[in-house]
C-alpha cells in the first residue's frame, strides 16, 4: 500500500466568506461615530451588504480575474473604422457595476453620503482596487461641474445614479454615466499650467474644439472627461463627452494604454484630441480653480484607497498568524510576531480613523470644516499614502514565502500600494499645497489647530509634538526645503489627536509612544514591549 506523502497540514484557511465591513472594528466604530443615530441602521445595513459581497468567494474571484486579465486597446474595428475602445474582462465590469449600485458615486445627494461612501470605498478597495479609479472620478466630477449650474443640472443626476450602463452611446440616453479625467501632459506632469492642449471657441456659446494630447487619461472607457486646455483667456476646464448628442463618437484618439506596475485591471491611456468637441466648465482662465474641487475629492479617495489596502494587508497578516503554528505555538502568540502585527495594526487604525474624519467634514460642509479640509486633505494624502507600501510589504513578510506567491493576494497589494502616493499629485505636490495654505489661508491653520487642540493635556507626548509643530509654523524661513518634515508632523499629530479622542486607551498609548514620543525603531515590530500589544493585535483580527 502506497504511503501518503503529501498530507497538507498547518496551512492557513483562506480569508474568504466574511463581511469585510463588520469584521473591521475600527471602521464600524468610525461609521457609528460620524453617522446620525436615525440613519445608523440603514447605513450599517448597506455597508454590511457591501462587506459581505466584498468578502464573498465570487467577488474575490472576480477581483483575481480582473487583475489577471488586464484591459486591451482596440483602435479600429475589423473594417478599418477608428473606434478607440478599451476592452475589459467581464469581471471588471461586474465589480464596477456593483460599486455603482452600492452608491459609491452617489455621496453628494444622500444623507451622511460622504461617510457611508467613504466606508464603502474602503471596503470595496479590498475586493480589487482597479475599479476604484472610475468610481472616484465619477464621484469627484460633481463639485467641478457645479461651477456651471446648467451643466450640473444636466449631468449630476447621471453621475450620482446607482445604475451602471457600460454601452457607448449618448449620455442623455443612459440612466447612469461614469467619468474620467485628463490633466497631465508629456511636458508638464503636475505643472498643469504648462499644458499645451489648445481650445478654440466655436460658434455656439460655451463650446470649443480641442487640439492636443494628454499623457495620462484615467478611465478612458468613460462617458465623459474633465480636461484642462488653453483657451484664449487662459487655462480652462472642459467637459469632453465620449459620444456626441447625435450619436456620433467624439474625436478621442487612444494612442496606447500604460503598462503599469500595479492597478493592472484599470486602464490609463495616452489620448490625442484633434478637433475634439468640448463644453467649457466655469470661466476661461479659471481652469485650476474650477477643477480643484474634483482634485480635492480624488485626493481624499487616495487616502481611503490606501487605508483600504492597509486594512486588507493587516487583516491577511493577522488572520495568517492566528492559524499558523511555528516553534510550538500560534504565530499570533509569539511576542516578536505580536509586536510586528500590533505595529501594523496601529498604522492601519490611524489611517482609517483619519480618512473617516475627513469624510465627515465633507458631510458637515460648514465653514470651519471646509477650512479644516483645506490643510487636512493634502497632509493626509501625503502621509497615509506613503505609509501604505511599507505596511503591505511587511504584511506580506508575515506570511513568509507564502506571502511572496501570487495566490496569497499579497503581491497584488504590494504592487498596488505606491499608486495613491503618485496619483493626484505626488508627495512634493501635496507638501507644497500645504505650504500654500499655511501662508495664504490663516483660517485653514486655525481650523487645524482647533481640531488637534481638542485633546490638549490628554497625553504628554501629543502635547510635546503639538509644541514642536507650532515651532515649525513660527519659522517660515526656508520652509520649502523642510516641507515634507512639517507635513509629516502635521499628519502624525492629527492622527494622534484623533486616536486619543476615539481609540481604546491601549491603541492611543502605543501610537503616541511610538509615532510621537520617539520610542520606536526604524522598522515595524519595534514598539516598546511594555505596551498592551496583545489587545492591539487582537483588535485588528478579522472575525470570520
C-alpha positions in Angstrom: 0.0 0.0 0.0 1.4 3.4 -1.1 2.2 5.9 1.7 0.7 9.3 1.7 3.5 11.8 1.2 1.5 15.0 0.6 -0.8 15.4 3.5 -1.4 19.1 3.9 -1.2 20.4 7.5 -0.6 23.8 9.2 -1.8 25.8 6.3 -4.0 28.9 7.0 -7.5 28.8 5.6 -8.3 31.5 3.1 -9.7 34.7 4.4 -13.0 34.5 2.4 -16.7 34.2 3.1 -16.8 37.0 5.6 -18.2 40.5 6.0 -15.3 42.9 5.3 -17.2 45.8 6.9 -18.4 44.3 10.2 -15.1 42.4 10.6 -13.3 45.7 10.8 -13.8 47.1 14.4 -12.1 50.4 13.6 -14.2 51.1 10.5 -17.5 50.2 12.1 -16.7 52.4 15.1 -15.9 55.3 12.8 -19.1 54.9 10.9 -21.1 54.9 14.2 -19.2 58.0 15.4 -19.9 60.0 12.3 -23.5 59.0 11.4 -26.6 60.4 12.9 -28.5 57.8 15.1 -31.6 57.9 13.0 -29.6 56.9 9.9 -27.2 54.4 11.5 -29.2 51.2 11.0 -29.7 52.0 7.3 -26.1 52.9 6.8 -24.8 49.8 8.6 -27.2 47.5 6.7 -26.0 48.9 3.4 -22.3 48.7 4.3 -22.7 45.2 5.7 -24.3 44.0 2.4 -21.4 45.5 0.5 -19.0 44.0 3.0 -20.5 40.5 2.5 -20.2 40.9 -1.2 -16.5 42.1 -1.0 -15.6 39.1 1.2 -17.6 36.5 -0.9 -15.8 33.8 -2.9 -17.4 35.1 -6.1 -16.3 38.7 -5.8 -12.9 37.8 -4.7 -12.6 35.6 -7.8 -13.8 38.5 -9.9 -11.0 40.6 -8.4 -8.4 37.9 -9.3 -9.8 37.6 -12.8 -9.8 41.3 -13.5 -6.3 41.6 -12.2 -5.0 38.7 -14.3 -6.8 39.8 -17.5 -5.8 43.5 -18.0 -7.7 45.7 -20.5 -6.8 45.8 -24.1 -6.9 48.6 -26.7 -8.8 48.3 -30.0 -8.1 51.4 -32.1 -10.0 50.0 -35.2 -12.8 47.6 -36.0 -12.5 44.8 -38.5 -13.4 47.1 -41.4 -10.8 49.7 -40.6 -13.1 52.2 -38.9 -11.5 54.1 -36.0 -13.3 53.1 -32.8 -10.8 53.8 -29.9 -12.3 51.4 -27.4 -10.9 49.7 -24.4 -12.0 46.1 -23.8 -12.2 44.8 -20.2 -12.7 41.4 -18.8 -16.3 40.8 -17.8 -15.2 40.5 -14.1 -14.1 44.2 -14.1 -17.5 45.3 -15.4 -19.2 43.2 -12.7 -17.0 44.9 -10.0 -17.6 48.4 -11.3 -21.3 47.7 -11.6 -21.6 46.6 -8.0 -19.6 49.6 -6.9 -22.0 52.0 -8.7 -25.1 50.1 -7.4 -23.7 50.4 -3.8 -23.8 54.2 -4.1 -20.0 54.7 -4.4 -20.7 57.6 -6.8 -23.8 58.9 -5.0 -22.4 60.7 -2.0 -23.5 64.2 -2.9 -27.2 63.7 -2.6 -27.6 61.2 0.2 -27.8 61.8 4.0 -24.4 61.0 5.6 -23.4 60.5 1.9 -19.7 61.0 2.3 -19.2 58.9 5.4 -21.2 56.0 4.0 -19.5 56.3 0.7 -16.0 56.6 2.3 -16.6 53.4 4.3 -17.9 51.6 1.3 -15.0 52.7 -0.9 -12.6 51.5 1.8 -14.4 48.1 1.9 -14.6 47.8 -1.9 -11.0 48.6 -2.5 -10.2 45.3 -0.7 -12.0 43.3 -3.4 -10.0 44.8 -6.2 -8.6 48.3 -6.3 -8.6 48.7 -10.1 -12.3 49.6 -10.4 -12.0 52.3 -7.7 -10.5 54.8 -10.2 -13.7 55.3 -12.3 -15.8 55.3 -9.1 -13.6 58.1 -7.7 -13.5 60.2 -10.9 -17.3 59.9 -11.3 -17.9 60.9 -7.7 -15.4 63.8 -7.9 -16.7 65.3 -11.1 -19.7 66.7 -9.3 -18.1 69.6 -7.5 -16.3 70.7 -10.6 -19.4 70.7 -12.7 -21.2 72.8 -10.2 -19.2 75.7 -11.4 -21.7 75.7 -14.3 -25.3 75.3 -12.9 -26.7 74.3 -16.3 -24.1 71.6 -16.8 -24.6 70.4 -13.3 -28.3 70.1 -13.7 -27.8 68.1 -16.8 -25.0 65.7 -15.7 -25.2 65.4 -11.9 -28.3 63.0 -11.9 -26.4 60.7 -14.3 -23.2 60.9 -12.3 -24.9 60.1 -9.0 -27.1 57.4 -10.4 -26.8 53.9 -9.0 -27.1 52.3 -12.4 -24.1 51.2 -14.4 -24.5 51.3 -18.2 -21.4 50.2 -20.0 -22.6 50.9 -23.5 -21.0 53.8 -25.5 -24.0 55.9 -26.5 -25.2 59.5 -26.0 -25.3 60.4 -22.3 -28.9 61.6 -22.5 -30.0 58.1 -23.4 -28.3 56.5 -20.4 -29.6 56.0 -16.8 -26.1 56.5 -15.4 -22.6 57.5 -16.6 -19.1 57.3 -15.4 -16.4 60.0 -15.8 -12.6 60.1 -16.3 -10.1 62.9 -16.1 -7.2 64.2 -18.3 -4.9 66.8 -16.8 -1.2 65.9 -17.2 0.7 66.2 -20.4 4.1 65.0 -21.7 6.0 68.2 -20.9 4.2 69.2 -17.8 3.3 66.4 -15.4 1.9 68.1 -12.2 2.7 71.5 -13.6 -0.7 71.8 -15.4 -0.1 75.5 -16.2 2.5 74.3 -18.7 -0.3 72.4 -20.7 -0.2 73.0 -24.4 -3.6 71.5 -25.4 -5.4 74.3 -27.2 -9.1 75.2 -27.1 -10.6 77.2 -29.9 -14.0 78.7 -29.4 -16.8 77.6 -31.8 -19.9 79.5 -32.9 -22.1 78.1 -30.2 -21.5 79.8 -26.9 -19.5 77.8 -24.4 -18.4 75.2 -27.0 -14.8 74.7 -28.2 -12.6 72.5 -30.4 -9.6 70.9 -28.6 -6.3 70.1 -30.2 -3.5 68.4 -28.2 -2.8 65.4 -26.0 -3.0 64.0 -22.5 -0.2 61.9 -21.2 -2.4 60.2 -18.5 -6.1 59.9 -19.1 -7.8 58.0 -16.3 -10.6 55.6 -17.1 -10.6 56.1 -20.9 -13.8 54.0 -21.4 -15.8 56.6 -19.6 -18.8 58.5 -20.9 -17.2 61.9 -20.2 -14.0 63.5 -19.2 -12.9 66.7 -17.4 -9.8 68.1 -19.0 -7.7 71.2 -18.9 -6.8 73.2 -22.0 -5.5 76.6 -23.0 -8.4 78.8 -24.2 -7.9 82.4 -25.4 -8.5 83.5 -21.8 -6.0 81.1 -20.2 -6.1 77.6 -18.7 -9.7 76.4 -18.7 -11.7 73.3 -17.6 -13.7 71.5 -20.2 -16.2 68.6 -20.4 -15.4 66.2 -23.2 -18.3 63.7 -23.9 -17.2 60.4 -25.4 -20.3 60.2 -27.6 -22.0 63.3 -29.0 -25.7 64.0 -28.7 -26.4 62.9 -32.3 -24.8 59.5 -31.6 -21.5 60.1 -33.4 -18.3 59.5 -31.5 -16.3 62.4 -30.4 -12.6 62.6 -31.6 -10.9 60.7 -28.8 -7.8 59.0 -30.2 -6.4 56.5 -27.9 -2.7 56.1 -28.6 -1.7 53.4 -26.1 -2.5 52.0 -22.7 0.1 52.5 -19.9 1.9 49.3 -18.8 1.7 50.0 -15.0 3.4 48.4 -12.0 0.0 47.7 -10.4 -3.6 48.7 -10.8 -3.5 46.2 -13.7 -7.2 45.8 -14.1 -7.8 49.5 -14.7 -6.9 51.3 -17.9 -4.8 54.5 -18.1 -4.3 55.9 -21.6 -2.5 58.4 -23.7 -5.1 60.3 -25.8 -4.9 62.8 -28.6 -7.5 65.5 -29.4 -7.8 66.6 -33.0 -10.9 68.7 -33.5 -12.5 67.3 -30.3 -15.8 68.9 -29.3 -15.8 70.2 -25.7 -18.0 72.3 -23.4 -16.5 74.9 -21.2 -16.9 74.4 -17.4 -16.6 77.6 -15.4 -14.9 80.7 -16.8 -12.0 80.9 -19.2 -8.7 81.1 -17.3 -10.2 79.6 -14.2 -9.4 76.0 -15.0 -7.4 75.2 -11.9 -10.0 76.9 -9.6 -12.8 75.0 -11.3 -11.2 71.6 -11.2 -9.7 71.9 -7.7 -12.9 70.5 -6.2 -12.5 67.4 -8.2 -8.9 67.1 -7.2 -9.6 67.5 -3.5 -12.3 64.8 -3.7 -9.9 62.4 -5.5 -7.2 63.1 -3.1 -9.4 62.0 -0.2 -10.1 58.9 -2.2 -6.4 58.3 -2.4 -6.4 58.3 1.4 -9.3 56.0 1.5 -7.8 53.6 -1.1 -4.5 53.4 0.9 -6.4 52.9 4.1 -8.3 50.0 2.5 -5.2 48.4 1.1 -3.5 48.6 4.5 -6.6 47.2 6.2 -6.6 44.2 3.9 -2.9 43.6 4.2 -3.1 43.7 8.0 -6.2 41.5 8.1 -4.4 38.9 6.0 -1.3 39.0 8.2 -3.2 38.7 11.5 -5.5 36.0 10.0 -2.4 34.0 9.0 -0.7 34.4 12.3 -3.9 33.4 14.2 -3.9 30.0 12.4 -0.3 29.2 11.5 1.8 27.3 14.1 5.6 27.5 14.5 8.0 26.7 17.2 5.4 25.1 19.4 2.5 27.6 19.2 0.4 30.0 17.1 2.4 32.8 15.5 0.0 35.3 16.9 1.1 34.3 20.4 4.8 34.8 19.8 6.0 38.0 21.4 8.0 39.2 18.4 5.3 38.5 15.8 2.8 40.1 18.1 4.9 43.3 18.1 5.0 43.4 14.3 1.3 42.8 14.0 0.4 45.4 16.6 2.7 47.9 14.9 1.0 47.3 11.5 -2.4 47.5 13.2 -1.6 50.9 14.6 -0.7 52.2 11.2 -4.0 50.9 9.7 -6.2 52.2 12.5 -4.7 55.6 12.3 -5.2 55.7 8.5 -8.9 54.6 8.8 -9.7 56.9 11.6 -8.3 59.9 9.8 -9.9 59.1 6.5 -13.4 58.8 8.0 -12.9 62.1 9.9 -12.2 63.8 6.6 -15.3 62.3 5.0 -17.4 63.5 8.0 -16.1 67.0 7.4 -17.5 66.9 3.9 -20.9 65.8 5.2 -20.9 68.7 7.7 -20.0 71.2 5.0 -19.7 74.2 7.4 -17.1 76.9 7.0 -14.9 75.6 9.8 -14.9 72.0 8.5 -14.1 73.2 4.9 -11.2 75.2 6.3 -10.0 72.2 8.2 -10.2 70.1 5.0 -8.0 72.6 3.1 -5.0 71.6 5.2 -6.0 68.1 6.4 -6.7 66.6 3.0 -3.2 67.2 1.4 -1.5 66.4 4.7 -3.4 63.1 4.9 -2.9 62.3 1.3 0.9 62.9 1.7 1.3 60.8 4.8 -1.2 57.9 4.6 -0.4 57.0 1.0 3.3 56.9 1.8 2.7 54.5 4.7 0.8 52.1 2.5 3.8 50.5 0.8 5.8 49.6 3.9 2.7 48.2 5.5 1.9 46.0 2.5 5.5 44.7 2.3 5.8 43.9 6.0 2.4 42.2 6.0 3.5 40.0 3.1 6.6 39.1 5.0 4.4 38.0 7.9 3.2 35.1 5.6 6.8 34.2 4.9 7.3 32.6 1.4 3.6 32.2 1.1 3.3 36.0 1.0 5.6 36.2 -2.0 3.3 33.9 -4.0 0.6 35.4 -6.2 -2.1 33.1 -4.9 -1.9 34.7 -1.5 -3.1 38.0 -2.9 -0.3 39.9 -1.0 1.8 40.6 -4.1 -1.2 42.3 -5.7 -1.5 44.6 -2.6 2.3 45.3 -2.7 2.2 46.3 -6.4 -0.9 48.5 -5.8 0.5 50.1 -2.6 2.6 53.0 -4.2 -0.3 54.1 -6.5 -2.2 56.5 -4.4 1.0 58.3 -3.4 1.7 59.0 -7.1 -1.8 59.8 -8.4 -3.5 63.2 -7.9 -0.2 64.9 -7.1 2.8 63.1 -5.7 4.4 63.8 -2.3 6.1 67.1 -3.1 2.9 68.5 -4.7 1.0 67.7 -1.5 3.6 69.2 0.7 3.8 72.4 -1.4 0.0 72.6 -1.3 0.0 72.5 2.5 2.6 75.3 2.5 0.4 77.5 0.2 -2.5 77.0 2.6 -0.3 77.8 5.6 1.0 81.0 4.1 -2.2 82.3 2.4 -5.2 80.9 4.4 -4.9 81.6 8.1 -8.5 80.2 8.6 -7.2 76.8 7.5 -4.4 76.8 10.0 -6.8 77.9 12.7 -9.2 75.1 11.9 -6.4 72.6 12.1 -5.2 73.8 15.4 -8.7 73.8 16.8 -9.1 70.2 15.7 -5.9 68.9 17.3 -6.3 71.2 20.3 -9.5 69.4 21.4 -7.3 66.9 23.4 -4.7 69.2 24.7 -3.5 67.9 28.0 -4.7 64.3 27.5 -1.2 62.9 26.5 2.1 64.5 27.3 3.7 63.1 24.1 1.0 64.5 21.9 1.3 67.9 23.8 5.1 67.8 23.0 4.5 67.1 19.4 2.0 69.9 19.1 4.5 72.3 20.7 7.2 71.3 18.2 4.8 71.7 15.3 3.9 75.2 16.4 7.6 76.0 16.4 7.8 74.8 12.8 4.9 77.0 11.9 6.5 80.0 13.5 9.6 79.7 11.4 8.7 80.1 7.7 12.2 81.0 6.6 13.3 78.3 4.1 10.3 76.2 4.9 10.0 74.7 1.4 13.1 72.7 1.9 11.6 71.1 5.1 8.0 70.9 3.8 7.9 67.2 4.0 9.1 67.2 7.6 6.4 69.7 8.5 3.5 67.9 6.7 4.6 64.5 8.2 4.4 66.0 11.7 1.0 67.6 10.9 -0.4 64.3 9.8 1.0 62.4 12.8 -0.3 65.0 15.3 -3.7 64.9 13.7 -3.8 61.1 13.8 -2.6 61.1 17.4 -5.3 63.6 18.4 -8.0 61.5 16.8 -6.8 58.3 18.4 -6.6 59.9 21.8 -10.2 61.0 21.3 -11.7 57.9 19.9 -9.5 54.8 20.1 -9.1 52.4 23.0 -6.5 53.7 25.5 -4.0 50.9 24.6 -4.1 52.0 20.9 -3.7 55.7 21.7 -0.9 55.0 24.2 1.0 52.9 21.7 0.6 55.4 18.8 1.7 58.3 21.0 4.6 56.4 22.5 6.0 55.3 19.1 5.0 57.8 16.5 5.1 61.0 18.7 7.2 60.0 21.7 10.1 58.6 19.7 10.1 55.2 21.5 10.2 53.3 18.2 12.7 51.9 15.8 13.1 52.2 12.0 11.1 49.1 11.1 7.7 47.6 12.1 7.9 45.4 15.2 9.9 47.8 17.4 7.2 49.0 19.7 8.0 49.3 23.4 7.3 45.8 25.0 5.6 47.4 27.9 2.5 48.2 25.8 -0.6 46.1 25.6 0.3 44.6 22.2 -2.0 41.6 22.6 -5.1 43.8 22.7 -3.9 45.9 19.7 -3.2 42.9 17.5 -6.4 41.1 18.5 -8.4 44.3 17.7 -7.1 44.0 14.1 -8.1 40.4 13.7 -11.0 39.9 11.2 -13.9 38.0 12.6 -14.8 35.3 10.1 
